[in-house]
Amino acid sequence: MIDTFWGDPISSYTRAQALADGVLVDLTAQARPYGFKIPLACTEAVWLSVQWTEATEARKPDATGQSTDGRLHDVLSLARMAAQGAAQAGAAVVEFEALMVPVDGRATAPRAQLFRLVVSGGDRGEPVLTLMLPGED
């Protein structure tokens, strides 16, 4: 119907391409134990805010107890609770905060990081979830 009005698209960028390019990071397998039943991916910016590398640890030796797995656990747990509330309200978008030690700079105290979880149609119209930072789409 849109093609009838606008004509054929000049180009399109699929979710599969974004996953292959690393623009999206597939978290489906990691999200299943938290109760997510449909594919979940996060943006590269979210992944970079969650990922705790050896280089990060070297810059922040006082930020004890930090790991990518632990940080992902926190984000996915909070995302699941937010998703349940959104589903009950019939909302396709929900925002939630997680306390996280920032990976950039030298701060070692946790700060509130705002995330946005969006349910939308995948490449074939199937339901998919995307975790992103505010301002990303």
Contacts in CASP RR format, 6 or more apart in sequence:
PFRMAT RR
TARGET T0000
AUTHOR 0000-0000-0000
METHOD contacts of the structure
MODEL  1
MIDTFWGDPISSYTRAQALADGVLVDLTAQARPYGFKIPLACTEAVWLSV
QWTEATEARKPDATGQSTDGRLHDVLSLARMAAQGAAQAGAAVVEFEALM
VPVDGRATAPRAQLFRLVVSGGDRGEPVLTLMLPGED
3 9 0 8 1.000
14 123 0 8 1.000
15 24 0 8 1.000
15 41 0 8 1.000
15 122 0 8 1.000
15 123 0 8 1.000
15 128 0 8 1.000
16 123 0 8 1.000
18 24 0 8 1.000
18 41 0 8 1.000
19 25 0 8 1.000
19 26 0 8 1.000
19 41 0 8 1.000
22 44 0 8 1.000
23 43 0 8 1.000
23 44 0 8 1.000
24 41 0 8 1.000
24 42 0 8 1.000
24 43 0 8 1.000
24 44 0 8 1.000
24 130 0 8 1.000
25 41 0 8 1.000
25 42 0 8 1.000
25 43 0 8 1.000
25 44 0 8 1.000
25 46 0 8 1.000
25 47 0 8 1.000
26 39 0 8 1.000
26 40 0 8 1.000
26 41 0 8 1.000
27 40 0 8 1.000
27 41 0 8 1.000
27 42 0 8 1.000
27 72 0 8 1.000
27 76 0 8 1.000
27 131 0 8 1.000
28 36 0 8 1.000
28 39 0 8 1.000
28 40 0 8 1.000
28 41 0 8 1.000
30 72 0 8 1.000
30 76 0 8 1.000
31 40 0 8 1.000
31 76 0 8 1.000
31 79 0 8 1.000
31 129 0 8 1.000
34 76 0 8 1.000
34 77 0 8 1.000
34 79 0 8 1.000
34 80 0 8 1.000
35 80 0 8 1.000
36 76 0 8 1.000
36 80 0 8 1.000
36 83 0 8 1.000
36 129 0 8 1.000
38 119 0 8 1.000
38 126 0 8 1.000
38 127 0 8 1.000
38 128 0 8 1.000
38 129 0 8 1.000
39 126 0 8 1.000
39 128 0 8 1.000
39 129 0 8 1.000
40 79 0 8 1.000
40 128 0 8 1.000
40 129 0 8 1.000
40 130 0 8 1.000
40 131 0 8 1.000
41 128 0 8 1.000
41 129 0 8 1.000
41 130 0 8 1.000
41 131 0 8 1.000
42 50 0 8 1.000
42 130 0 8 1.000
42 131 0 8 1.000
42 132 0 8 1.000
43 130 0 8 1.000
43 131 0 8 1.000
43 132 0 8 1.000
43 133 0 8 1.000
43 136 0 8 1.000
45 132 0 8 1.000
45 133 0 8 1.000
45 136 0 8 1.000
46 75 0 8 1.000
46 115 0 8 1.000
46 131 0 8 1.000
46 132 0 8 1.000
46 133 0 8 1.000
48 103 0 8 1.000
49 100 0 8 1.000
49 102 0 8 1.000
49 103 0 8 1.000
49 113 0 8 1.000
49 133 0 8 1.000
50 68 0 8 1.000
50 71 0 8 1.000
50 72 0 8 1.000
50 75 0 8 1.000
50 100 0 8 1.000
51 68 0 8 1.000
51 71 0 8 1.000
51 103 0 8 1.000
52 66 0 8 1.000
52 67 0 8 1.000
52 68 0 8 1.000
52 71 0 8 1.000
52 103 0 8 1.000
53 68 0 8 1.000
56 66 0 8 1.000
56 103 0 8 1.000
57 63 0 8 1.000
57 66 0 8 1.000
59 105 0 8 1.000
59 106 0 8 1.000
60 66 0 8 1.000
60 101 0 8 1.000
60 106 0 8 1.000
60 108 0 8 1.000
62 108 0 8 1.000
63 101 0 8 1.000
63 108 0 8 1.000
66 101 0 8 1.000
71 100 0 8 1.000
74 98 0 8 1.000
74 99 0 8 1.000
74 100 0 8 1.000
75 98 0 8 1.000
75 100 0 8 1.000
75 115 0 8 1.000
75 131 0 8 1.000
78 96 0 8 1.000
78 97 0 8 1.000
78 98 0 8 1.000
78 115 0 8 1.000
79 96 0 8 1.000
79 115 0 8 1.000
79 117 0 8 1.000
79 131 0 8 1.000
81 96 0 8 1.000
82 94 0 8 1.000
82 95 0 8 1.000
82 96 0 8 1.000
82 117 0 8 1.000
83 94 0 8 1.000
83 117 0 8 1.000
83 119 0 8 1.000
83 129 0 8 1.000
85 91 0 8 1.000
85 94 0 8 1.000
86 92 0 8 1.000
86 93 0 8 1.000
86 94 0 8 1.000
86 117 0 8 1.000
86 119 0 8 1.000
92 118 0 8 1.000
92 119 0 8 1.000
92 120 0 8 1.000
93 116 0 8 1.000
93 117 0 8 1.000
93 118 0 8 1.000
93 119 0 8 1.000
94 116 0 8 1.000
94 117 0 8 1.000
95 114 0 8 1.000
95 115 0 8 1.000
95 116 0 8 1.000
95 117 0 8 1.000
95 134 0 8 1.000
96 114 0 8 1.000
96 115 0 8 1.000
96 117 0 8 1.000
97 112 0 8 1.000
97 113 0 8 1.000
97 114 0 8 1.000
97 115 0 8 1.000
98 112 0 8 1.000
98 113 0 8 1.000
98 115 0 8 1.000
99 110 0 8 1.000
99 111 0 8 1.000
99 112 0 8 1.000
99 113 0 8 1.000
100 110 0 8 1.000
100 111 0 8 1.000
100 113 0 8 1.000
101 107 0 8 1.000
101 108 0 8 1.000
101 109 0 8 1.000
101 110 0 8 1.000
101 111 0 8 1.000
102 111 0 8 1.000
102 113 0 8 1.000
114 133 0 8 1.000
114 134 0 8 1.000
115 131 0 8 1.000
115 132 0 8 1.000
115 133 0 8 1.000
115 134 0 8 1.000
116 131 0 8 1.000
116 132 0 8 1.000
116 133 0 8 1.000
116 134 0 8 1.000
116 135 0 8 1.000
116 136 0 8 1.000
117 129 0 8 1.000
117 130 0 8 1.000
117 131 0 8 1.000
117 132 0 8 1.000
118 129 0 8 1.000
118 130 0 8 1.000
118 132 0 8 1.000
119 127 0 8 1.000
119 128 0 8 1.000
119 129 0 8 1.000
120 127 0 8 1.000
120 128 0 8 1.000
120 130 0 8 1.000
121 127 0 8 1.000
121 128 0 8 1.000
122 128 0 8 1.000
END
